[in-house]
Amino acid sequence: MASSSTGASSGSSSFALQNSGSDGCAQEQDQIMDQRKRKRMVSNRESARRSRMRKQQHLDELMAQAGQLRAENAQIAHSVNVTTQLYLSIEAENSVLSAQVAELSNRLQSLDDIISYLGSTSLLFESDDLAPALGGDDGFVNSWNASAWMNPPVMAPADILMY
């Protein structure tokens, strides 16, 4: 039995050696794992810091772009306002000029009517002896003859011409 006890004691001592050896390996492995964890944590922190920096840089760029777009929008709005006012001014001037064209066209038509009437009456009275009695020595027709049937030229109201 002694041999069995010595065998048992030698077995337990070899187990103790294995435990102490495996504890040493386990501690070394734990240290290696801890170093890897620390490296990974440091790497992750650095990566997160770089990511935050990129995010902040992107945000700063977007803020600058938004400011630039606001300034451009304000400039375009100002240009639209100026253009609209110029358009309205030209529209008003065009309206005045159209009224003047209409008035001048009416005057021209009246003058053409007068000229055609005077031309037709002078042809009628050239061969007739009554022509000198109706007109003076200067060749004008008396007012009772020509202006009684003629419409005076149409005048535009003064408020239209003020614009």
C-alpha positions in Angstrom: 0.0 0.0 0.0 2.9 2.2 0.5 3.5 1.9 -3.1 0.0 3.0 -3.8 0.3 5.9 -1.5 3.6 6.9 -3.0 2.0 6.6 -6.3 -0.8 8.7 -5.2 1.4 11.3 -3.7 3.5 11.4 -6.8 0.3 11.7 -8.8 -0.9 14.6 -6.7 2.4 16.3 -6.8 2.5 16.0 -10.6 -1.1 17.5 -10.6 0.1 20.3 -8.4 2.9 20.9 -10.9 0.5 20.9 -13.7 -1.8 23.3 -11.9 1.1 25.6 -11.1 2.3 25.4 -14.7 -1.1 25.9 -16.1 -1.7 28.8 -13.7 1.4 30.4 -15.0 0.3 29.8 -18.6 -3.2 31.0 -17.7 -1.8 34.1 -16.1 0.4 34.7 -19.1 -2.6 34.2 -21.4 -4.7 36.5 -19.2 -1.9 39.2 -19.4 -1.7 38.8 -23.1 -5.5 39.0 -23.3 -5.5 42.1 -21.1 -2.8 43.7 -23.3 -4.9 42.9 -26.4 -8.0 44.3 -24.7 -6.1 47.5 -23.7 -4.7 47.8 -27.3 -8.2 47.3 -28.7 -9.7 49.8 -26.2 -7.0 52.4 -27.1 -7.5 51.7 -30.8 -11.3 52.0 -30.4 -10.9 55.2 -28.5 -8.6 56.6 -31.2 -11.0 55.5 -33.9 -14.0 57.1 -32.0 -11.9 60.3 -31.6 -11.1 60.4 -35.3 -14.8 59.7 -36.1 -15.9 62.5 -33.9 -13.4 64.9 -35.5 -14.6 63.9 -39.0 -18.2 64.4 -37.9 -17.4 67.8 -36.4 -15.5 68.8 -39.6 -18.4 67.7 -41.8 -20.8 69.6 -39.5 -18.6 72.7 -39.8 -18.5 72.4 -43.6 -22.3 72.0 -43.7 -22.8 75.1 -41.5 -20.4 77.1 -43.8 -22.3 75.9 -46.8 -25.7 76.8 -45.2 -24.4 80.3 -44.5 -23.1 80.7 -48.0 -26.5 79.5 -49.4 -28.4 81.9 -47.2 -26.2 84.8 -48.5 -26.7 83.7 -52.1 -30.5 83.4 -51.5 -30.7 86.9 -50.0 -28.7 88.3 -53.0 -31.1 86.5 -55.5 -34.1 87.8 -53.6 -32.7 91.3 -53.8 -32.1 90.9 -57.5 -35.7 89.7 -58.0 -37.0 92.7 -56.1 -35.0 95.1 -58.2 -36.0 93.4 -61.4 -39.6 93.4 -60.4 -39.5 97.1 -59.7 -37.8 97.8 -63.0 -40.4 95.7 -64.8 -43.3 97.6 -63.1 -41.6 100.9 -64.1 -41.2 99.9 -67.7 -44.8 98.5 -67.7 -46.1 101.9 -66.6 -43.9 103.7 -69.2 -45.2 101.3 -71.9 -48.8 102.1 -70.8 -48.1 105.8 -71.1 -46.5 105.4 -74.5 -49.4 103.3 -75.7 -51.9 106.0 -74.7 -49.7 108.6 -76.5 -49.6 106.4 -79.6 -53.4 106.1 -79.5 -53.8 109.9 -79.1 -51.4 110.7 -81.9 -53.0 108.1 -84.1 -56.4 109.8 -83.5 -54.9 113.2 -84.2 -53.3 111.9 -87.4 -56.6 110.4 -88.5 -58.4 113.7 -87.8 -55.8 115.6 -89.8 -56.0 113.1 -92.7 -59.8 113.5 -92.6 -59.4 117.3 -92.7 -57.0 117.1 -95.6 -59.2 114.7 -97.5 -62.3 116.9 -96.8 -60.5 120.1 -97.9 -59.2 118.3 -101.0 -62.6 117.1 -101.9 -64.3 120.5 -101.3 -61.7 122.4 -103.2 -62.3 120.1 -106.2 -66.0 120.8 -106.0 -65.7 124.5 -105.8 -62.8 125.0 -108.3 -65.2 125.0 -111.2 -68.0 126.7 -109.4 -68.3 130.5 -109.0 -69.3 130.1 -105.3 -65.9 129.1 -104.2 -64.5 132.7 -103.8 -67.6 133.6 -101.8 -67.1 130.7 -99.4 -63.4 131.2 -99.1 -61.3 134.3 -98.6 -58.6 135.6 -100.8 -56.1 133.5 -99.0 -57.7 130.2 -100.1 -59.0 129.0 -96.7 -62.5 127.7 -96.3 -64.7 129.7 -93.9 -65.3 128.1 -90.5 -69.1 127.6 -91.2 -68.2 125.3 -94.1 -65.3 123.1 -92.8 -65.3 123.1 -89.0 -69.1 122.7 -88.6 -68.9 119.1 -89.7 -65.4 118.3 -88.4 -64.8 116.6 -85.1 -62.1 118.3 -83.0 -59.1 116.0 -82.3 -59.5 113.9 -79.2 -57.2 114.9 -76.3 -56.0 112.5 -73.7 -56.7 113.4 -70.1 -53.9 115.1 -68.3 -53.6 112.4 -65.7 -52.7 109.8 -68.3 -49.8 111.9 -69.5 -48.5 112.5 -66.0 -47.2 108.9 -65.7 
